[in-house]
Amino acid sequence: MEKVEILVEGGKATPAPPIGPTLSPMGVNVSEVVKEINEKTKSFAGMQVPVKIMIDTATKKFTISVGSPPVSALIKKELKVQKLATVAEDKKRNMAGSISFEAVVNIAKGKDSIKGPLSSKVKQVLGTCLSGGVLVEDKDPREIIKEINEGKRKVE
């Protein structure tokens, strides 16, 4: 069994590098692999998605598993922006925008790669919001974390 891990744009994988040159020596049908990757990732259009390809080198059969995009990509999708916070020439940070607390919870629920209880997952997503210059309901993410810690905001 061979394992290949790649990052592709949702629904836009091609036989070009890195996929084609990596899979061709293993004798699998690259166009079939690309077709299946695109089918499985089309709901993540415009986002980078981690993909694992497991290849049985004896039979040339393959299985594809799709991970979920990084938290930052999910936040960008929610905000409908290409970039999170930027720093202008005058060294001032331009905030990326504001998302709802509900959106933060939904992103956290969708991330199996983040371990622990939901409240911990939500705090990690809030940390990404903080580093990306994203407000949550027009508040600094640190305020939301404090509200969760004090029991003022329930995570369900």
C-alpha positions in Angstrom: 0.0 0.0 0.0 1.2 3.4 -0.9 -0.1 6.6 0.6 0.0 10.0 -1.2 -1.1 13.1 0.6 -1.8 16.3 -1.4 -3.5 19.7 -1.1 -5.9 20.5 -4.0 -8.3 23.3 -4.8 -11.8 21.9 -4.4 -13.1 20.5 -7.6 -10.1 21.6 -9.7 -7.5 18.9 -9.4 -5.6 18.2 -12.6 -3.1 15.5 -13.8 -0.4 18.2 -13.7 2.1 18.2 -10.8 1.9 17.2 -8.1 -0.7 14.5 -8.9 0.3 13.1 -12.3 4.1 12.7 -11.7 3.5 11.2 -8.3 0.9 8.6 -9.3 2.1 7.7 -12.8 5.1 5.5 -11.6 2.6 3.5 -9.5 0.6 2.5 -12.5 -2.8 3.9 -11.6 -5.1 5.6 -14.0 -4.3 9.2 -13.2 -7.4 10.6 -15.0 -9.7 8.3 -12.9 -8.0 9.5 -9.7 -8.4 13.2 -10.7 -12.0 12.7 -11.7 -12.8 11.1 -8.3 -10.9 13.8 -6.4 -12.9 16.5 -8.2 -16.2 14.7 -7.5 -15.4 14.4 -3.8 -14.1 18.0 -3.4 -16.5 20.0 -5.5 -18.4 21.2 -2.5 -15.1 22.9 -1.3 -14.8 25.0 -4.5 -12.3 27.9 -4.1 -10.7 26.3 -1.0 -7.6 24.2 -0.5 -8.5 20.7 0.6 -6.2 17.9 2.0 -6.7 14.7 0.1 -5.2 11.2 0.9 -4.9 8.7 -1.9 -4.3 5.1 -0.8 -3.0 2.9 -3.7 -2.7 -0.9 -3.7 0.4 -1.2 -5.9 -0.4 -4.9 -6.6 -3.9 -4.4 -7.9 -3.6 -0.7 -9.0 -6.8 0.0 -7.0 -7.1 3.2 -5.1 -9.2 4.9 -2.5 -9.5 8.6 -1.9 -10.3 10.2 1.4 -10.9 14.0 1.7 -10.1 16.0 4.8 -11.7 19.3 5.6 -10.1 22.6 4.6 -8.1 24.5 7.1 -10.0 26.6 9.6 -8.7 29.8 8.0 -10.1 28.7 4.6 -13.5 28.1 6.2 -13.4 31.5 7.9 -12.6 33.1 4.5 -15.5 31.3 2.9 -17.8 32.5 5.7 -16.6 36.1 5.2 -16.6 35.8 1.4 -13.0 37.2 1.2 -9.8 36.1 -0.5 -7.5 37.1 2.4 -7.8 37.6 6.2 -6.4 40.7 7.9 -3.8 42.7 6.0 -1.3 45.3 7.1 -1.4 48.6 5.2 1.6 50.7 4.3 1.0 52.8 7.4 1.4 49.7 9.5 -2.2 49.7 10.5 -4.0 46.3 10.5 -7.1 46.1 8.3 -9.6 43.7 9.8 -11.0 41.1 7.6 -14.6 41.4 8.8 -16.9 39.9 11.4 -18.6 36.5 11.5 -21.4 35.2 13.8 -20.7 33.1 16.8 -23.0 30.4 15.3 -20.6 30.3 12.3 -17.6 29.8 14.6 -19.5 26.9 16.3 -20.4 25.3 13.0 -16.8 25.5 11.8 -15.6 23.9 15.0 -18.2 21.1 14.7 -16.9 20.3 11.2 -13.3 20.0 12.2 -12.6 16.4 13.2 -8.9 17.1 13.2 -9.3 19.3 16.3 -9.5 17.1 19.4 -11.3 17.6 22.6 -14.7 18.9 23.7 -16.7 21.3 21.5 -15.8 24.3 23.7 -12.1 23.7 23.2 -12.7 23.4 19.4 -14.6 26.7 19.4 -11.8 28.4 21.3 -9.3 27.1 18.8 -11.4 28.6 15.9 -11.7 31.8 17.9 -7.8 31.8 18.1 -7.7 31.6 14.3 -10.1 34.5 14.1 -7.9 36.5 16.4 -4.7 35.8 14.4 -6.6 36.5 11.1 -8.0 39.8 12.2 -11.6 38.5 12.2 -14.2 39.8 14.7 -16.9 37.7 16.1 -20.2 39.5 16.3 -18.2 42.7 16.1 -16.2 41.8 19.2 -12.6 40.9 19.7 -12.4 37.0 19.8 -10.7 37.3 23.2 -13.9 38.7 24.6 -15.9 35.8 23.3 -13.4 33.3 24.8 -13.7 35.1 28.2 -17.5 34.9 27.9 -17.2 31.1 27.3 -14.9 30.7 30.3 -17.2 32.7 32.6 -20.2 30.7 31.4 -21.9 33.7 29.9 -21.9 32.1 26.5 -23.0 28.5 26.0 -21.3 26.2 23.4 -23.7 23.5 22.1 
